[in-house]
């Protein structure tokens, strides 16, 4: 009898170790997304300050005095270009992150994906949203329609590439190999590790951003994880990946939640009011 009880306890412990920590998945996604937003806006503010625009950095936008010509276009382009550099940097250093614990690897992956999406998303919308960063560049520099549609094409290809590129790395972070053994299980992993956090993030950041200066901020929150639709569809067609035996339940979660709380406080109480950037 004691042996049977011990076996049941081992099985329960094993199940806990392989359960999906969805709340941690949400925290990691939101933290990476919000950090990408802040860095994106800092890039706008720094570019404006360098060009004499006397910028004021806010949570989801930057106010400055440059409104025409190439200086304003340079400020508008600075955000997407920095986000692209962020994504490419984290992509290039992915072999380093591959040796880290699961939470750090997932956070690294989201920083890469959100950086690339912050650039490709603006390229994708450039023919339709002239108030977006790349749309502003097109207007200020009087770029032709074929050029903006070329931006659209690059953006569309980029979004598809991000969706395909994150599929296997996300599946490799599944809590256990049995969860990715079949197509249905792999899709469930993508749902838990990516799509649910994306939906939670869209609501949370939209509420935290209110009031934003333009509706495009809310559209950005809503569409930022659209690449995961392709990821979810592709997951079922892949071969089961190798899963490391690193139970998510053994990870310390509080540092990630504390970091998210700190960034959310900065976002809502400090950056919302605005910070003058200059030297």
C-alpha positions in Angstrom: 0.0 0.0 0.0 2.8 2.4 0.9 4.5 1.7 -2.4 1.3 2.4 -4.3 0.9 5.7 -2.5 4.5 6.7 -3.3 4.0 5.8 -6.9 0.9 8.0 -7.1 2.8 10.9 -5.5 5.6 10.5 -8.1 3.0 10.6 -10.9 1.4 13.7 -9.5 4.7 15.4 -9.1 5.6 14.5 -12.7 2.3 15.8 -13.9 2.8 19.1 -12.1 6.3 19.4 -13.6 4.9 19.0 -17.1 1.8 21.2 -16.7 1.7 24.4 -18.8 2.3 27.5 -16.7 0.0 29.7 -18.8 0.2 32.7 -16.4 4.0 32.7 -16.8 3.6 32.4 -20.6 1.3 35.5 -20.4 3.8 37.4 -18.3 6.7 36.7 -20.5 4.8 37.7 -23.7 3.5 40.9 -22.2 6.8 41.9 -20.7 8.7 41.4 -24.0 5.9 43.2 -26.0 5.9 46.2 -23.6 9.6 46.4 -23.5 9.7 46.4 -27.4 7.1 49.3 -27.4 9.2 51.4 -25.0 12.4 50.8 -26.9 10.6 51.6 -30.2 9.4 55.0 -28.8 12.8 55.7 -27.2 14.3 55.3 -30.7 11.9 57.9 -32.0 12.7 60.3 -29.1 16.5 60.0 -29.5 16.3 60.6 -33.2 14.2 63.7 -32.7 16.5 65.0 -30.0 19.5 64.6 -32.2 17.7 66.6 -34.9 16.6 69.4 -32.5 12.9 68.3 -32.3 12.7 68.7 -28.5 10.8 65.5 -28.0 8.6 64.4 -25.1 8.6 60.6 -24.7 5.2 59.1 -23.8 4.1 55.5 -23.3 3.0 54.8 -26.9 4.0 57.9 -28.8 6.5 60.8 -29.0 5.6 64.5 -29.3 8.1 66.7 -31.1 8.5 69.8 -33.2 9.7 68.2 -36.4 6.7 67.9 -38.7 8.0 68.1 -42.3 10.9 67.2 -44.6 13.6 64.6 -44.1 14.1 65.3 -40.4 10.5 64.3 -39.6 10.9 61.3 -41.9 14.1 60.3 -40.1 12.3 60.4 -36.8 9.4 58.4 -38.1 11.7 55.8 -39.6 13.9 55.5 -36.4 11.3 53.4 -34.5 10.8 50.6 -37.1 14.5 50.6 -37.9 15.5 50.2 -34.3 12.9 47.4 -33.9 14.3 45.6 -36.9 17.8 45.9 -35.4 16.4 44.5 -32.1 14.9 41.5 -33.8 17.9 40.8 -35.9 20.3 41.1 -32.9 18.3 38.7 -30.8 18.0 36.3 -33.8 21.8 36.4 -34.3 22.4 35.6 -30.7 19.9 32.8 -30.5 22.6 30.1 -30.1 23.6 31.8 -26.9 20.0 31.8 -25.6 19.5 28.2 -26.5 21.6 27.2 -23.5 19.4 29.1 -21.0 16.5 28.0 -18.9 13.0 27.8 -20.6 11.6 31.1 -19.3 14.7 33.1 -20.4 14.6 31.3 -23.8 11.0 32.1 -24.3 11.5 35.8 -23.3 14.4 36.0 -25.7 12.3 34.5 -28.5 9.5 37.0 -27.9 11.9 40.0 -27.9 13.2 38.8 -31.3 9.7 38.2 -32.7 8.2 41.5 -31.4 11.1 43.5 -32.7 10.8 42.1 -36.2 7.0 42.4 -36.1 7.2 46.1 -35.0 9.0 46.7 -38.3 7.2 44.3 -40.7 3.8 45.4 -39.3 4.4 49.0 -40.2 5.7 48.0 -43.6 2.6 45.9 -44.2 0.3 48.8 -43.4 2.1 51.6 -45.2 -0.2 51.8 -48.3 -3.3 52.1 -46.0 -2.2 53.9 -42.8 -0.5 57.1 -43.6 -0.4 57.9 -39.9 1.8 54.9 -39.1 5.6 55.2 -39.0 6.3 53.9 -42.5 3.2 55.6 -43.8 4.5 58.9 -42.5 7.8 58.3 -44.2 6.1 57.7 -47.5 4.0 60.9 -47.2 6.9 63.1 -46.0 9.3 61.9 -48.7 6.5 61.8 -51.3 7.2 58.2 -52.2 5.2 56.7 -55.1 2.5 54.1 -54.7 4.6 51.3 -56.2 7.2 51.9 -53.4 4.6 51.7 -50.7 3.2 48.5 -52.2 6.7 47.2 -52.3 6.9 47.9 -48.6 3.6 46.0 -48.2 5.1 43.0 -49.9 8.2 43.0 -47.8 6.1 43.4 -44.7 3.8 40.5 -45.7 6.7 38.2 -46.4 8.3 39.2 -43.1 5.2 38.4 -41.0 4.9 35.0 -42.7 8.6 34.4 -42.0 8.3 35.3 -38.4 5.3 33.0 -38.0 7.1 30.1 -39.6 10.4 30.8 -37.8 9.1 30.7 -34.3 7.1 27.5 -34.7 9.8 24.9 -33.8 11.4 27.1 -31.0 8.0 27.4 -29.4 7.3 23.7 -29.6 10.7 22.9 -28.1 9.6 24.9 -25.0 6.6 22.6 -24.4 6.4 21.4 -20.8 6.8 17.7 -21.8 7.4 15.5 -24.9 4.0 13.9 -24.7 2.4 17.3 -25.3 3.9 17.6 -28.8 3.5 13.9 -29.8 0.7 14.6 -32.3 -0.6 17.5 -34.3 -3.4 18.3 -32.0 -1.1 18.5 -29.0 1.3 20.7 -30.9 -1.5 23.1 -31.8 -2.5 23.2 -28.1 1.0 24.1 -27.1 1.0 27.0 -29.5 -2.4 28.1 -28.2 -1.2 28.0 -24.6 2.3 29.5 -25.1 1.5 32.0 -27.8 -2.1 32.7 -28.8 -3.6 33.0 -25.3 -0.8 35.3 -24.1 -1.3 37.4 -27.3 -5.0 37.9 -26.6 -4.3 38.7 -22.9 -1.6 41.1 -23.9 -3.8 43.0 -26.4 -6.4 43.7 -23.7 -3.9 44.5 -21.0 -1.7 46.9 -23.0 -4.7 48.6 -24.6 -6.1 49.3 -21.2 -2.8 50.4 -19.8 -2.2 52.7 -22.9 -5.6 54.5 -22.6 -5.8 57.2 -23.7 -3.5 56.8 -26.7 -2.9 59.7 -29.1 -4.1 57.6 -32.1 -6.2 54.5 -32.7 -3.2 52.9 -34.4 -1.8 52.1 -31.0 -4.7 49.9 -30.2 -4.6 48.3 -33.6 -0.9 47.5 -33.0 -1.8 45.8 -29.7 -4.5 43.7 -31.4 -2.5 42.7 -34.4 0.9 42.3 -32.9 0.6 38.5 -32.5 -1.2 37.9 -35.9 1.9 35.9 -37.0 0.9 33.2 -34.5 -2.1 32.2 -36.6 0.4 30.9 -39.2 2.4 29.3 -36.4 -0.6 27.5 -35.0 -1.5 26.1 -38.5 2.1 25.0 -39.2 2.6 23.3 -35.9 0.5 20.3 -36.7 2.5 19.6 -39.8 5.9 19.5 -38.1 7.7 16.4 -36.7 7.7 16.3 -32.9 10.7 18.3 -31.7 13.2 17.1 -29.0 12.1 18.4 -25.6 14.6 19.1 -22.8 13.8 17.6 -19.4 13.5 21.0 -17.6 10.2 21.2 -15.7 8.6 24.6 -15.9 7.3 24.2 -12.3 10.8 24.3 -10.9 11.5 27.8 -12.2 11.3 30.9 -10.0 8.4 32.9 -11.5 8.3 35.9 -9.2 11.2 37.8 -10.9 9.3 37.8 -14.2 6.1 39.0 -12.5 8.0 41.6 -10.6 9.7 42.9 -13.8 6.3 43.1 -15.5 4.8 45.0 -12.5 7.7 47.4 -12.6 7.5 48.0 -16.3 3.7 48.4 -16.1 4.1 51.0 -13.4 6.7 52.9 -15.4 4.5 52.7 -18.5 1.3 53.9 -16.8 2.5 56.3 -14.2 5.6 57.9 -15.7 5.7 57.6 -19.4 2.0 58.4 -19.7 2.7 61.8 -18.3 5.7 62.3 -20.7 9.4 62.7 -20.2 11.3 65.5 -22.0 14.3 64.0 -23.9 17.3 66.3 -24.7 20.8 67.2 -23.9 
